[in-house]
Amino acid sequence: MPAKIPATIVTGFLGAGKTTLIRNLLAQANGRRIALIINEFGDLGVDGDILKGCGDATCRDEDIMELSNGCICCTVAEDFIPTMEKLLARDDAPDHIVIETSGLALPQPLVRAFNWPAISTKVTVDGVIALVDGKATAEGRFAHDPAAVDAQRKSDDSLDHETPLSELFDDQIACADMIVVNKTDLLTEAEAETLTTDLTTKSRDAVRVVKAAHGQLPLDLLLGQNAAAEADTKARHEIHHHHHDDEDGHDHHDHDDFESFTITRPEITDPTAFAEQVAGIIRAHDILRLKGFAAVEGKPMRLALQAVGPRIETYYDTPLTGPRETRLVVIGQTGLDRAAITRALSA
């Protein structure tokens, strides 16, 4: 029987650095073909486009599949399993599969899905990586911007678990084979050591806790864990109960408190000034999350932009092949002044 294709699940809250970690991983592939399944949030496929923009045969468009129908752990049967079947049926099967979950996804249902007959003989969970925002976790917030995580929660109509961040964090840690404490450049050495020790104590035996800055870790550390996690689900059980039903026995969700919309504007002239402008607009309008791409005057490369709160990351990621325009997704609480934000971002 052919060897099973290994799959790595990368989980962690919005803004923890999952996409950056995966992009750094792809840069080290050295010819190993890695297929990606991205559980996107928002109406602009930013995460998928960022990964497609690595400009390498490793990142062929056909190797990147985006699941945009909601939280992956809540759409396993109708979304994830068919996607896996399609990927595994290809003549040019990948060497490794990496799955980037939504920040709200519970990893346990996803791991159990690998026991489904349709895929169980063809693929195995090489490991579950839980990415932790070191700065936020050390401060007891778990996510850099809890309100942005809540915006993500409220905008997902398929989400069937109303899980507090602390409980969701516990379940991600309980399922992990490796815990990556990211953004340690924002911590003192003592803070990083204390957090690492605490997470080691909370995790299962033999789980490795490693420190990273900007998601930079060796590929051989992340892949090749050989955990076969789907055969070990009892040890990774959910710590908390996640379904909160109303009096009629139905899942109750309030999806009207948050909104997102897309803005398209012409190319920009000065990336530094534009980032400062965006940060000011975020503060002025209480924007929770902003992400997208910009064309820069005189530059052949596309500028990727991601903001969690007013903290903004920008970098050139791929040659610009489409229209020379800037597209941004704005996420915030319901009542955002769309007209004013559009005018400000277009100025």
N, C-alpha and C positions, 0 to 999 in steps of 0.2 A: 504494500500500500504506500502511495507517495507520502512524503512527509507533509504534515500540516503546515499551512502558511501561518507564521506568527503575527499576532495583532497586539498593538500597544494602545491602551486607553489612557488619554490625558485629560484629567479633570481638574477643576479649580474654579474659583469665583471669577466673575467679570473683572478684568483689569489685573489679574494675577500674572499675566504674561504667557499664556498658553500658546498663542500664535507665534510669538517671538521665539519661544523655546523650540517649536516645531520648525520654524524657518531656519534656525541655527542647526538643527538636526539635519535638515535637508542639504544644507551647505556642506555637510561632511559625508554625504552618501557614497561618493566615490564609485559611481556606476550601479550601486544597489538601487533597484527600482522600488520606490516606496509609494504606495497608494494612500490617499488621504480621504477620510470621511469627516466632513466639517458640519457640526450642528450650529448653523448660523442663526443670528438674531438680528432683526431689523430688515428693512426693505431694500438694502443695498448690500450685496454680497462682499463685504469688505474683507472678512477673514479669508475667504476663498481666493479673492483676487490678490491679496497680499502674498499668499502662498504660491499662486500661479505665477507671480511676478519674480520668482527667484531666478528665472532666465536660464534654466538648465534642463537637460533631458529628463532629469529626475522629476521635474515638475510639469510634465505634460498635462495639458488640460484634461485629457481623458482619464488621467490618474487621480483627479480631484473631484469628489462628489459632495455636493452640499445638501444637507437635510434642513429645509427651512419651514417644515410644517409644525414646529413646536419642539418642546423639550424631548430629547432623544429617548429618555427612559420612559416617557409616557406614550411613545409612538413606536414601540419596538416592533410589533407585529405588522403594522400597516406601512411602516416607513423604513426602519433599519434592516429588517430581515430581507425584504425584496432588494434593497440596495446591495447588501452583502451577496445575495445570490447572483445578481447581475455582475458584480465585480469578480466573483469566483468562477463564473462561467466563461470568462474571457480566455481566448487562446494564449494571450501573453499575460499570464497571471503574475501579480506583483510578488516581489521577494518578501515584502513586509507591508502590513497595513497599520496606519496610525489613525486613531479616532480622536478628534478633538470634540469633547462634549460641550454643550451649553453649560454656563456657569451654575445653572440650577439643577443639573442632571444628577440623579442618584446613580452611582456607579454599579450598585449591586444588581438591579434589574438588567442592565446591559451585559454584565458578566454572565448572568444566568442565561441570557439569550443565546450564548455560544453553545448551549446544550441542545438547541433546537435541531431536530433531525436534518433539516435542510442544509445546515452548515457545519454540524458538529464533526463530521468526518474530514472536513477540508481545512479548518482553521482553528487555532487555539489562542487563548489570551496569554501572550508572552509576559505581560506585566501591566499593572495599573499604576500610573504615576499621578500622584496628587500634588498639584502645584499650589504653594502657599505664598501669599503676599506677606513677606516677612515683617515689613513695617506695620501693616494694618493688624496682623495677628498679634504682634508684640504689644500693640495698643488696645487689644481686646475687641477690635472691630471686624476681624476676619477678612473683610473686603475694604479696599481703599475708600470706596464710596458706597455704603450700604443702601443709600437711596437709589443709586443707579441699578443696583442688583434688584431692588424692589420694582423699579420701572420695568426691568426685563421680565420679572415675574408677572406683573399685571398685564403685560402686552402679549402673553402667551396663552391663547384661549384653550390650548390642549393640556395645559399643566394640571395634573390631578393631585398634587401634593402641596399643601401650604406649610412649608417647613421653615421654622426659624433658622437664621444663618448659623447659630451655634450648633444646632442639631444636624444641619446639613454638613457642616464642617466635620463634625464627629463621624458621620457616616462615610465621608470621603476618606478620612484618615483610617477608619476601620477596614476599608476595602483595599487600601494602597499596598503595593509591593515596594514602592519607593516614594518617599516624600521629599520634594524639592522645595527648600526654603529660598524663594527668589527675592530679589531686591535687597540682598544683604549689604549692598553698598550704602543703603540708607540707615543701617543699624551700626551701633558700636560693636566691637568684637565681643564684649561681654554680653550685650543684648542678643547677638546671634547665637552665642554658645548656650545661653539660658533657654532660648526658644528651641534650639536643636535638642537639648536635653529633655525638655518638656514633651516635645513631640515623640521622641524615642520612647519615653515612658508610656505615652498614650497608645502607641501603635503596637501591632502584633510582634511577636518574637521574630527576629531576623529581618525585619523591615529596615531598609537603609534610609537614613535621613541625611541628605546632602545639601550643601549651601551653594547658592549661585547668585550671580548678578547679571541682569539683562538676559536671563535664560540661556546662558552659555555653559554647556556641559558637553563632555565627549560623547559621541554617538554610541560608542561601545559600552558606555556606562548606562545609557538609557535603554538601548535595545539589547536583546539577547539575555533576558532575565530568566527565561524558561520556567515561568511560574505555573503554567497550566491552570490559571486562576479559576476557570469554569469547573474544574474538578475539585475545587476547594471552597465552595460557596458557603458552607456552614461556618467556616472560620471568619468569613467576611460579612456576617449577617448585619442587617440594619440594626442600629442601636435604638432607633426611635420609630414610633408609629407615625405615618405620614399622611393619612387620609383624614380630613376633617369634614364630616358630613353635616348638612343642615337638618332641620327637624323632619324633612321629608325623605331623608336618606340619600340625598343627592350631594355631590361635591359642590361646594359653594365657593365662587370666586368673584371678586370685584375687579373687572378688567377696564374700568372706565377712568381710573385715576391718573393714567399716564398716556402719553402720546409720542409718536415719532413721525418725522417728515423729512423729505429730501430737498436739498437746495442745489441748484446748478447755477454756476456763475462763470465768467470768463477766466482765462489764465491769470495768474498772479505775477507780480514783478519781483517781490522781495520775500523769500520764505520766512526769514527771521521776523520781519515786521508783521507778516501775516499771522504767524503763530502767536505773537504778542497781541495782535488785534483779536484773534479768536479767543484767547484766554480772557481778555477784557469783556468780550461779549458773553462768554460763559458765566462770568461772575455777575454781570449786569442783569442777566435774564434767568439765573438759576438753572442753567442747562446741566443735566446730570451726566450725559455722555455725548460725545461728538466724534465721528470717524468718517474717513473718506479719502479722496485722492485729489491732487491739484496738478494742473499743468503750470509750469514756471516759464516765464518769458525767456527765450534763448536757450532753454535746457531740453535736451532730447529725452531725458528720463522723467518718469512720473514720480511725484512726491506723495508718499503715503503719510497720512496724518491721523493720529488717534489721541483722544483726550478723555481722561477719566477725571471729572471735575475740571479744575483749571490747569491740571498737570498735563502737558502736551508732549507727545513724541512724534518727531518727523524724520523721514529718511527717504532717499531715492531708491526705488525698488526694481523698476523694470523700464525698458524703452517704451515711450508713449506711442501707441499705434492708432488710437482712436481720436476723437475730436479733442482739440486743445481747449479743454474746459475743466472746471473744478466741480466735483460732486461731493456733497457732504450729507450725512444723516445726523439729524438732531434728535435727541431723546430727552424728555423731561416730563414733569408733572402736567396734567391737563390744565389748559389755560395759558400755555405759552403764547406770547405775542408773535405769531408766525410772521406777520408783515414786518414788524420791527426787526426781528432777527434776520429775516431775509435781506432787508435793506442794509443792515449792519454788516452782514457777511458778504454782501455784494459791493460794498463801498471800496 
